[in-house]
Amino acid sequence: MAKLSPRSSVGASAGDFAQVLVDSGLVSSEEMEQARMALSDAGLPADDEALAKHFIDSSRLTQYQIDLVRAGKLDVLRIGNY
């Protein structure tokens, strides 16, 4: 199981939500870029809410995972094999 860095255990405030998703390993930087491009192509802003909806709608993340990221509770998530 991957160990989260101390930075990634901090709650995702406005502006760093996407970076926390990448830093935590929940999504790769390539997946984040693809999500931003897909939102842009659809004429949508690539803000935190739209990114969260994109990853949930694409079954990449669950609402539970998003909620934990927003609450700064990544320490209860298990990343990798468990």
Residue pairs with C-beta under 8 A, 6 or more apart in sequence:
1 78
1 79
1 80
1 81
1 82
2 25
2 79
2 80
4 24
4 25
4 74
4 75
4 77
4 79
5 23
7 23
8 20
8 23
8 24
8 25
8 74
9 72
9 74
9 75
10 20
10 72
11 69
11 70
11 71
11 72
11 73
12 20
12 21
12 48
12 69
12 70
12 72
14 48
17 48
17 51
17 52
17 69
17 70
18 32
18 46
18 48
18 51
20 69
20 74
21 27
21 32
21 51
21 55
21 61
21 69
22 28
22 29
22 32
24 69
24 74
24 77
24 79
25 79
25 80
26 61
26 65
26 69
26 77
26 79
27 35
27 55
27 60
27 61
31 60
32 51
35 46
35 51
35 54
35 55
36 46
36 51
38 54
39 45
39 46
39 50
39 51
39 54
40 46
44 50
52 61
52 66
55 61
55 66
56 62
56 63
56 66
65 77
68 74
68 76
68 77
